[in-house]
Amino acid sequence: MARNYYECSVCGRKFPVGQGIVVSKAGITLYFHSNRCASKFLRLFLERMGEEEARRVLRELLEELSKALEEKRKEKTI
């Protein structure tokens, strides 16, 4: 029988499948019942990540998001 709930990776709270935030990467699946638990995990993850690696990844991501946002703005003005 398939389970019909997940358990939050941060606080352990159970929540129904189809709700919350579920992220899979590198063979690991993370479950968050709320954006508050997801942001707590992200904050802890970034604190533990190496300084240089975090800086590189954050700069790349911010650049990518900035370009996507600029493209969206161009589409709206045409």
C-alpha positions in Angstrom: 0.0 0.0 0.0 1.4 3.4 -0.9 1.8 5.8 1.9 -0.4 8.9 1.8 1.8 11.2 3.8 5.4 12.5 4.1 7.4 13.4 7.1 9.1 16.8 7.2 12.9 16.4 7.2 13.4 19.3 9.6 10.6 19.1 12.2 9.2 15.6 11.7 5.7 16.8 11.1 3.6 14.5 8.9 1.8 16.1 5.9 -0.3 14.8 3.1 1.2 13.8 -0.3 0.6 16.7 -2.7 1.2 19.3 -0.1 4.4 20.8 1.3 7.7 21.0 -0.6 9.5 17.9 -1.9 13.0 18.2 -3.5 15.1 15.4 -4.9 18.8 15.8 -5.8 21.8 13.6 -5.8 19.8 10.6 -4.8 18.4 12.3 -1.7 14.8 13.4 -1.3 14.0 16.2 1.2 10.5 16.8 2.5 9.4 20.1 4.0 5.9 20.6 5.4 6.2 24.4 5.1 8.3 27.1 3.6 9.6 28.0 7.1 11.1 24.5 7.4 12.5 24.7 3.9 14.2 28.0 4.6 15.6 26.8 7.9 17.1 23.8 6.1 18.5 26.1 3.3 20.0 28.4 5.9 21.7 25.5 7.8 22.9 24.0 4.5 24.5 27.2 3.3 26.2 27.8 6.7 27.9 24.4 6.4 28.8 24.6 2.7 32.4 25.7 2.0 32.8 29.4 1.5 34.3 29.3 -2.0 31.8 26.7 -3.3 28.8 28.6 -1.8 30.1 31.9 -3.4 30.5 30.3 -6.8 27.2 28.6 -6.8 25.3 31.7 -5.5 26.9 34.0 -8.1 26.0 31.6 -10.9 22.5 31.2 -9.7 22.0 34.9 -9.2 23.3 35.6 -12.7 21.0 33.0 -14.2 18.0 34.4 -12.4 18.9 38.0 -13.3 19.1 37.1 -17.0 15.8 35.2 -16.8 14.1 38.2 -15.1 15.6 40.6 -17.7 14.1 38.4 -20.5 10.7 38.5 -18.8 10.8 42.3 -18.6 11.7 42.5 -22.3 8.8 40.3 -23.2 6.4 42.5 -21.2 7.5 45.8 -22.8 7.0 44.6 -26.4 
